[in-house]
């Protein structure tokens, strides 16, 4: 019997997949989401007895409602990892309203929709962990990513505020802000951009999803009991913070 129940959004690939596996290795039963049934089936296969895949489009209210209903009818979830994210890059003057809205909805508005319904169960337990995945771009800004940077900066403010509201209930709320991590999201960057990014990373290499997952696992555990409202950077020293 697993001791805790978690939901990791965007667990089908990249950082979310590493987080789901890492939490599962720490005796947590993990609901890992994907946007399609095929992806959810792959998550179920990956997690085996330690979890299950579910379909969830975080930018679709009906999909969030259905996923929340499924999870809350089966389990009392006390760990929520808001990891799902997208980029739709363009210089601001060329950025369409649709691309602005989609990135804000998926990366930021979704947190409001997902945190709220799970809080009751965490309050009942007087124990909870909410971990939001931000980005170095939320502090640094990045030409071509005004929508993404706005959403990720918003996540940090949301995290600090929620931490203040929920501290007395035994629920911690933190943000993990990765730098440049090797996943599908960064695979399409051209070599010149990658070289420029690498030059700004003191550790001199791109990060691995597992390295982000380790920090999330700490924040999801009992060991982080006096850490809340924080943004932990996992970026190889980029920007020096
Ligand atoms: P990724 O490899 O592109 O994976 C994205 C994940 O999010 C997939 O599981 C995808 O599901 C899911 N997803 C996409 N749109 C969704 C939606 N509308 N509803 C629900 N799920 C959705 O990305 P990643 O690099 O692992 O990034 C994970 C998180 O880390 C994101 O929040 C990202 O902003 C952040 N981050 C990444 C980096 C980096 O360098 N990679 C740096 C800083 C921050 P499907 O497989 O079903 O499409």
Boltz pocket constraint, residues with backbone or C-beta under 6 A from the ligand:
constraints:
  - pocket:
      binder: B
      contacts: [[A, 9], [A, 10], [A, 11], [A, 12], [A, 13], [A, 14], [A, 15], [A, 16], [A, 33], [A, 34], [A, 35], [A, 36], [A, 39], [A, 56], [A, 57], [A, 58], [A, 59], [A, 82], [A, 83], [A, 84], [A, 85], [A, 86], [A, 106], [A, 133], [A, 134], [A, 135], [A, 136], [A, 177], [A, 178], [A, 179], [A, 180], [A, 181], [A, 182], [A, 183], [A, 184], [A, 185], [A, 186]]
      max_distance: 6.0
